[in-house]
Amino acid sequence: MAEIITMPRLSDTMTEGVVATWLKKVGDKIEEGDILAEIETDKATMEFESFHAGTLLHIGIQEGESAPVDSLLAIIGKEGEDISGLLNGGSASAAPAAEEKKEETAPKAEEKKAPAAELPKDVKVVTMPRLSDTMTEGTVATWLKKVGDKVEEGDILAEIETDKATMEFESFNEGTLLYVGIQEGQSAPVDSVLAIIGPEGTDVSGIAENFQAGGSTEAKEEEKPAESKTETAEAPKAEAAAVTNDGGRIFASPLARKIAEEKGINLGQVKGTGENGRIVKKDIENFTPAAAAAPATQGATQAPTAPATKPFVPAGEVSREEVKNNQMRKTIARRLAESKFTAPEYSLTIELDMDNAIASRAVINAVPDTKVSFNDMVIKASAMALRKHPQVNTQWKDDVTVYNKHISIGVAVAVEDGLVVPVLPFTDLMSLSQIGGNVKDLAGKARSKKLTPAEMDGSTFTVSNLGMFGIQEFTSIINQPNSAILSVGAIVQKPVVKDGQIVVGNTMTVTLTCDHRTIDGATGAQFLQTLKQYIENPVTMLA
């Protein structure tokens, strides 16, 4: 049966999108996971993949045209299938098509459509948004509003953990928060009921029941009034938790957390002035240790309870703990498994003489307000080598090989929950100091979960460096859809032979992992030789 594909919401503020490029045409076969089109949002141009398999039967929005979120983008179905019924109401809007689809093929869509006609006046259903191009489900990290609270347009409703970062989700509606469909810590697919907003006192039990298949929330709905009273009564406790850090959740904006981390401030000592005691940027900027002394003293009696959170395990007894995988961990597992088992990869390793690089870095860093790392030099050398070896700067697709004319290097950054890869757009056009400043900024955002999807999208090559951990040599898994990734080890001092003499030298090992579908062994070897020339003679990068 034919499936209607609508214009997705690829960013939290996106209200309409522009089709930059169609990568498939009517009549093409579509596999699940194929990239249908490149869609320009309010933040970036992002690839949009298909969640359905079949034949592309209809395109509703042409290249260069814009349309609101949820407009009819395309129809996928069986070859030769009659879709005239789906197009009856006009292809510019998905709503009429959705109604036809409801009648013909999709009971699930019918369940969602039915309550739409029964929605009381001014009641709005808020669903789990798609906050990144690869997001299929989200986890509610924190609710910043509770049932019964007044909500203004633009208020932050919740912090939602996607497969890439934790992002604030703001309300596009105003009214009273009448229902919460996904509790803190719970995960749900995109388009699941997140919340219902409307006039105070409106009965929304039937709406929630119809939107959540299986009626699993009926019992929760019956308990809602009591639950609301409990939440209201416990609001001061939540505020106290944010101030005393007694082991409960600390409510703070991502920006406040980042600034606190940079300044070494314990959020448990900061009194929040935001909604429900939430810590915001100004609270961190105005914080002084003296101001926290009194609360810290008052809470001293609670301090001994902190170690109690760690259970006692007698020696010799088997003990284990199950920790729920977050969205980032799930996505890392899925994408790396796909890369490992779909790309025929091989690795090439080369040793670099780092004596000149060490001397050059010392000269560069002697300049005031300049700080360049060895990793910055590797990134710069990689970008320049990619310009000379365009075959390495490619992407494999079943029917074509994509040669990227631009060079944008992704830099792997380890964070608490896993690994993210922020991207340096047009890396080859940056100086060493610009690369250093941008990498430092992006790494800081990554660790405070402030990276946006746009800042992690569009890499053509990846660099992963474990040298700072003392790892001398390793092999990385390719970051799809790139064709190669460079693994950088530590600089080690050891005996080397120079001009027939054994002397003490500094060396570094790098390993290039390549997708054999796009990069042959000789091509990868030539790339490494060019990289070696640049790093061993850094002055050539300035030519």
Phi, psi and omega in degrees: 000146184292145179243133177271128177255125181254162177299117184281158171266102186266358172215161185291341181250004184287128175244338175210160181226159178243130176282107180285314182210134169270125179264354174230154177237163181304130182102345180287148173282137182241131172254152177300126182100348176296146176279117180280313187202164170258123185245129180270118179261191177284354183241326185193171172264122188234149176283139179242118184261157181274140175258009182228156175246150179152211178244139177286109186265334185204142173245123185266338181230119184280164178303134179089348180271149176249156180202152179295157173304140180080002172290157181294116181264314182197168174230130179241134179197202178279147181302129179083000182293140180281118180245015182301325178297324180289334184264003186305320183275006181102138185277354182282344181231138181280343187297308179298320180298323180296324179294317179297318180299322179299316184289324188270311196227349191231091177300327180296319179294327180294323179297323180284328185283326185304310183290346181301323180285339184264000182299126175300161182302134176069009176272132182237133175266124179256124182255163178300118184282157171267103186265357173214162186292339182253003184286128175245338174211160181227160177241131177282109180284315183210133169269127179261354173233153176237163181304129182102345180286148173283138181237127175257154176299127182100347176295146176279118180280314187201163170258123186246129180269118178262191177285353184238328185195170173261122187235147175283137180243118184262157180276138174260006183229165175232154181151212178247138176287109186266334187204139175244120185267339181230118184280164179302134180088348180270150178250153178203152179295157172305140180080002171290156180292118179267315182197166173231130182239138179185191179297144181303136176089356181290136178279118182241015184300317180294324181295310181299320182296317181289326182284334181256105186303140179092350178063030185289351183257010183300314182297321179296323181295320181296330182272356188304314182302314179295321180298321180297319180295320180298315181297321180294318182293329185267002181304316179299328179294321179299319179295319180297322180299322181292334184271317188264348180054053184272020179104349178276182181290136176261121181272115181208146177289153178304322180294319178297320179297319181296313181296320179297320179295318180294326182269356180071032182265133176281115182300334179295344180262358185261132176270123182278142178248002179278193181300132178054035178078016181291136179279127180241177186306314185295332179295322179289317182294328182266001184286137172228142180305326181297322181294335182268353185299314182297308178301323180296320179293317181296327183271006184300328182292342181271344186305316182299343182282343184302313180298342183294342179289343179263112185293148178278129179241111180299145180298138177089357180258141178286131180216141177210162180221136177261124179247125182298133178288129178278176185297322181296316181296319179298317182291320176302314181298315183293313186288322179290325177295317177300316181295315184296322187261358178246331182264123175286094189262157173214164185231145177234134183239141179218148179255134184248141173278118187257007183301312180293323180296321179296315180294317181295320180297321179297321179293316181297315183286352175284343177287133181304142177061029178234130180218111181239134178260168176295327179296323177297322180293322178294318180298314179298315180296322179296316181299318181289325177291325178297325178297326180275342181230074185299339180296333180282340183262047186240173174222139181267132168231158187304322185256342181216160168253125182269120176264112180281122179280339176261162179236115179228112187264130174272139181243113182294130180233126177280129176237175186303320186266356181159234186218134174233160183231085173294155189241139174261100181294138177053053185300325184293343180269358182267149172278170179301317181292325177293319177299315180300315180294318180292319179298317180298318180294314181293322178296321177296318177296320181298317183287337177259010177059038180252004178294138175268159177305324181297329182279354178243011186248143169097017179290148176246351181198154183229143175240129177236124186238119176245015180300325181294345177263007179084007179282124185274329182202137177202170180235128181263161172270137184300135177274093182299146008268019176299161177260350183204157175218140181255124179259125187247126180264187182279155173279126181238148178261128183200167178293133176225162179258121176229125180053040177079003182243144176274119181227169176277126181226168178247126182231159177219136180258132175235146180234128178257118176260127187238152171272115186291347178291333183243333185237117175280163184302318181295322179295317178297320179294319179295322177300315181295325177296318177295317178301317180300317180298318181292314185287323180285342177226075187304334181298334180291340178285347180263354184287000000 
